[in-house]
Amino acid sequence: MGDIVSKFGGSSVADARQIRKTESIIRSDPRRRYVVVSAPGKRAPGDEKITDLLYACQAMSARGESCDKPFQTIRDRYLRIARELGAAAEIEGWLEEFRRQLDSGASADLAASRGEYLCARLLADYLGADFVDAAGIIRLDDNDSVDESSYATTARRLSSPGLFVIPGFYGVDSKGEIKTFSRGGSDITGALVARAVHAEVYENWTDVSGLLMADPQIVEDPRPMAEVTYREIRELSYMGAKVLHEEAILPVYREKIPIQIRNTNRPQDSGTVILPARDCRLRPVAGVAGRSGLGLLYIEKFLLRKDPRHRSRVFEILAMQGIAWEWERAAVDSLAVVLFEKNLGQKRKLLEEAIAEELEPDQLEILENMAAVAVVGEGIAARPALTADLLHLLSREDIPVRLIDQGSSKISVLFILHREDLGRAVSTLYSGIEAAAESSSDTT
């Protein structure tokens, strides 16, 4: 059996009580030798995030203002955790070092990285583990992507026996300066470490028992996904589902390392496993996700498709107007293009005039306040009647659909509809999928 990389999010290290839970999880399996941590998260809804406070400290210092107040909040938070755990006697010195960095003009990236850095140093001391600074093993290239050399460097540094704690969220650039990933970037660090050490599994510990099949703010008590594939999770993420940071999928995807999403507060729950492939016979659909902020351009012209210049001219006009587009669907005499609504604004009239003059269409329509709902699942391609069944569900609830598309990957069905119908559409499709799954289960 191989080793396990365990990444613990902000909720898992929010205070001493949560860190003790984290310790229990780590100690329960000797294969958990590589621990990646975020900065301490919120302890309660009104709490301030450590990372936000760090950014505030840097911004105030850069303006020549005193950052005593936010710095004191950060200092008190770490000192309290250390005191309650009886660990990290050097924490005062680490905090003072950071304050000197702020006073000396620390960058926003360096300041933000200290949330993870201090948490990892504290946890390593508490666990009696080897602290490994991400700045010494992870390098970013000029495009802010992980440099391939980072994997070999990380593997060498973590090759000895024992327990290691690594801060997430940052590395260094080509100049050796601290550079952070985007928010949620500790997931990237965990995946990078998992690939470097050829882990058997990459665990992502958070405050939920797995990924849900639908947005719980729309659907009441949606079912967790027991298994989901890399491709499915990418599709759901693209459609706005709150899942892993998208760049955290790539390193483990290339090595075919499973990702397991688990709950620090309920470690007995199996959570969600993200795999290269899964058995789709009982559950062809993995989940439902939706996003708003879209517009729809519809053009109808006799023999539109016969002359490819018409279609290419439409996209030239969109580019000239600075209007980004998402999807397109062409038929013999029509073309539908899904746009980003934020790019339309006052450009709508100019767009209409340009297309009308250039193409002289039989029908031209530009709709705003649109949304997209995607039903995602590896089993969709094997169920040719599923799209018709889904459309019937929406029709039965009087939810009009303006465009239907099945992507080239054949693992999703996309419905473009009015934004006001987004919530009802997600709920309707989820309920229908669950009912079908239950019915299928009863007959097997």
N, C-alpha and C positions, 0 to 999 in steps of 0.2 A: 504494500500500500504506500502511495506517495504522500508527500507533505501537502499541507493546506495553507493557503494564504487567506487571512481573515482581515477584512477591512471593517472598521467600526466607525459609523457615522457620528455626527455631532450629538445626537440624542443618546448615544451609547456611552459618551464620555462627558455628559453635561455636568455631573457632580460626582462626589465620592461614592454615593450610593450606586449610581449607574456604573462607575468604574469597577466596583466590587462585583457586579453582575458580569461585566466584561472579563474580569479575572477568572471567575468561575467557569465561564465558557472556554477560555483559553486553556485552563488547567485540566478540563475534562477530557481532552484529547491531545496526546503528545505530538500528534502530527501537525497541530496548529503552531508552527514554528515561526511564521512570518506574520507580523501584526502591523497593519497600516491604520493610522488614525487621522480623523478630522480634528478641527478645533472644537472645543466644548460648545454644544448647541444650547438652545433655549431650555431653561428649566421649567418655565411656565409661559403662557401665551403673551404676557406683557414684558417678558425678559428681552434684553438687548443681545444680539448676536455678537460674539467676540470679534468676528471678522469685520463687522460693521464698525465696531469701536476702534479697531486697528486702523481702518481706512480713515476714520475721523481724526485719530491722533496724527497721522501723517499729513493730512490736508491742513490741519490747524498749524502744525509745526512749519509746513512749507509757506504758510502765509505770515509767519512770524508771530502767531498767536500762542498762548499757553494751552497745552493739551493736558494740563494737570487733572481735570475732571474725568475725561474718558480713560486716561491712563490709570487713575486710581481705581476706577471700576474694574478694569482688566486685572490690575495688581491684586485687588481684594479677592477676585474670583479664583485666581490661581493659588493664592496663599491659603484660601479656605480649603480648597481641594487637597492641597499638600498636607495641611494640618490635620484634616480629618482622616487622611490615609496614613499619616505618620511617615511620609515619604518626602524625597527630594529636598533635603536640607539646603541645597544650593539654589533653590528657586529664587530667593531674594537677589542673588548675584546675577542670575539669568535675566531677571526683569530689569535690573539696573543696567545691564549691558544693552538691552533693547532701548532703554530710555536714552542712553548715550548715542545710540545709532539714530534715533529720532532727532536729537539735538544736532547731529552732524549732517542732517539732510538725507535721511534714509528714503529710498524710493517707495512708491506705493506698493510695489510688488514685494519688496523686502518686509515692509510693515505687515502686510496681509499674511505673509507666510509664517509670521511668528506665532499665530494661533495654533497651527499644527505643530510647529517646532517645539514650543513650550509644552504642549500636551504630550507629545511623544517622549520628550526628555523626562517628564514627570512619570509617565506610565512605565517607561523602561526602568527607572529607578525603583518604582513600586514593585514591579515584577521581578527585579533582579535580572533583567534582560540586557542585551547589547543594543545600545542606541546607534542607529545608522542614519546620518543626516542625508536627506534626499539630494542636497546640494553636491554631495560627493559621488553620487551614482547616476543621476538623471540629467541628461543634457538635452536642450531644445535647440533646433536649428533656426535658421533665419525666418522660417515661416511659422515659428512657434509650435512646430510639431516635434514629437519625440525623435531624437536622433537615434539611428539604429545602433550606434555604439553603446547606448545606455544599457542594452540588454546584457551584453558581455560584461560590462563594468559591474552591473548589479549582481550578476551571477557569481563573479569572482568575490565580491565583498560579502556575499551571503553563503559562501561555500562551506564555512566551518560549522561544526555542531553547535547546538544551543538555540536560544530563543532571541528573536530580533524584533525591534520596534522601529518603524520607519514613518516619518511624518508624510502625509499626503499633500497634494495641492501645488507642489512647486518643484523646480529643478534649477538649473543655471543655463544661461545663454552662451553663445560662442565667446563672449567676453568674460565669462566667469561670474556674471552678476545674477542675483536671484531673479527668477522669472516664474510667475504663477500661471497655472492653467486657468481656464474660465471657471466660474462658480460650479461646484459639484466635482471639481477636478481631482479630489481624493480618490474617486472611483477609477480615474485613469491611472493613478499611482498604483493602486491595488492590482489592476489588470496587468500593468507593466511588470510588477514584481512576480505575479503568477506566471507570466510567460517566461521571465528570466530564469526562474528556478524549476520550470516544467512541473508546476503544481498539479496535483490530482484534481483539485477543485478550488475555485476562487469563491470564498464566502463574502457576502456583503451584508453586514449586520446593521439593522436599522430599527425603527419603531413600529413596523407593520409586518404581518405574517405572510409576506409574499406580495407579488404584483396582482392587482385586481383586474377582472375582465372588463370592467367599465368604471367610469368616474363615479366615486361614491357621493359626490355632490349632486349627481344627476340621478343615479340609480341607488335605491336603498339596499344596503347590504349586498353588494355584488360578490360573486364567488371568486376566491383567489384562483389564479392559474397554477395548477400543480406542475405542469410542464409547458414550456414554450420554446420555440426555436430562435436562433439568432436572427433569422430573416423576419420572423413574426414580430420580434421585439423591436427591430429597426423600423418596420412599417408602422407599428403602434406609436413609437416615439415620434416619428415624422408627423403623425397626425395629431400630436399634442398630448399623448398619454404621458403621465408622470412616471417615467421608468428610469433606467440608468443613463448617465451621461453618455451621449452617443459615441464619443471617442474611447469609452471604457469597454466597448464591445470588441473593437478591432484586435487588440493584442491577443486576447484569449480565443477569439474566433479563428485566428490563423493557426493556433496550436490545438484547436478543438478541446479547450479546457472548459468544463461546465461551470456556470455561475450559479450560485445558490443564494437567493435572497431570504434572509431569516430575521427573526424578531428577537432582539436582546432581552426584551421583557417576557417573552414566551419561547425560550429556546427549545422546548419540547415540540413546537410546531415545525413541520417539515419545510414550510415555505414554498417558494417557487424555484424550480430548476430550469435554467436556460441551457439548451442543448443544441448540438448540430442538427439533430433530427428527432422526431417523436412519432409515436403511434397515433394516427389521426382517426382511426376507425370509429371510436365512440364520440370523440369531440373534434370534428373537422375545423371548428372555429376556435381561435385562441381568445379573441377579445373584440371589443367595439370601442372606437375612439372618434372624437369629432373635434373640429376646429372652425372658428368663425373668422371674420376679417377678410372675406373673399368677395370678388366680383365676378361677373360672367359676361363675356363678349360673345354674341351670337350673330353670325353672318350667314345669309342664305342667298345664293346666286346660281342661276341655271348653269350647269357644266363647270361649276367652281373648281372641282378636283381635276378636270381635264387639263387645265392650264396651271402648272405648278408655280408660275410667276405670281398668281393671285395670292396663294398661301404664303409664299416667302415675303411678299410685299406687306402683308398684314403684320408679320413679326418685325419687319424693318421699321414700320410705323410705330409699333409698340416700343422698340428700342430707342427710336428718335425721341419719343415722348418721355422716356425714362420710366416706363411702366413694366414692372416685372410680372412674369406669368408662371403658373404652376403646371397646369396640364392642358392638353388639347385633345379634341376628338373631332375627326374629319369624316364626313360622309360624301356621297357623290355631289350633292348640291349645297352642302352646308359645312360650316366650321364653327366649333364652340371652343372658346379659350377661357380657362379659369385664371383670373388675375388676382394680384394682391390689392385689396381694396384701398389700403393706405396710399398706394401710388396713384390712384385715380384722382381724387380731390377735384380741383378746378380743371384738370386735364381732360375730363370726360368729354366736354363739348369739342375741344380740339381734336380728340381722338375720333369722335363721331364724324366731324367734318373731313378729316384726312381720309378716313376709310371710305366715306361716301363719295368723295371726289376721285379717289384712286380706283375703286372697284365698281362703283355704281351698283351696289347690291340690291337685290329684290327685297330683302328684309335685313334690317340692322337693329340690334337690341343690345343695350349695355345695362346690366342689372347690378345694383349694389346691395349691401346687407345680405350677402349669401354665406353659406356655410357648407362644410363637407363632413360626411360621416363615412367612416370606413369600417367594414367588417373584414377582419384579418384572420387567416387560418391556412395552414399548409394543406388541409383537406378539401379546400374549395374547388381546386381543379378537378378532383375526382367526383364532384357532385354537380353536374351540369345544370340540374334543376334548382340549385340553391339560390341563384340570383333571382330567378322568377319568384321563388318562395319569399325572399326578402322583400322584393318589390310589392308583393301581395300584402305583406304585413303592414307596410307603410300606406298602401292604398286603402286598406281596411280602416286605418285611423285617419283618413282624409289628409295625409301629409303629401303634398305635391312634390314631385321630383323633377328637376330640370335637366339633369344629365346623369347618366350611369356609365361607369367605366370599370373595366377589369384590367388591372395593370399587366404589364408584360411578364411580370414574375408569376402571375396567376395565383397569388396567395391573398389577394384582397379584392373586394368589390367596393367601389366608391360611389356615393350618392351626393350630388350637388343639390342643395335645397335652400329655402329661405332661412335666414338666421333665427327667426322667431320659432321655427319648427325644430331647431337643433336638439333641444332637451328631450322633446317627445320622441324624436326619431331614434336617439340613442336608447332611450328606455324601451321603446317598442321593439327594436331589433334585438336588444339584449334579452328581453322577456321571451321573444319567439325562439331565439337560439337555445335558451335554457330549457324551454318546454320541449323542443325537439330532442335535445340531449337526454332529458329525463325519459321521454318516450322510447328513444333508442335503447337506453339502458334497461328499461323494463322488459324489452323483447329479447334481450340477449341472455 
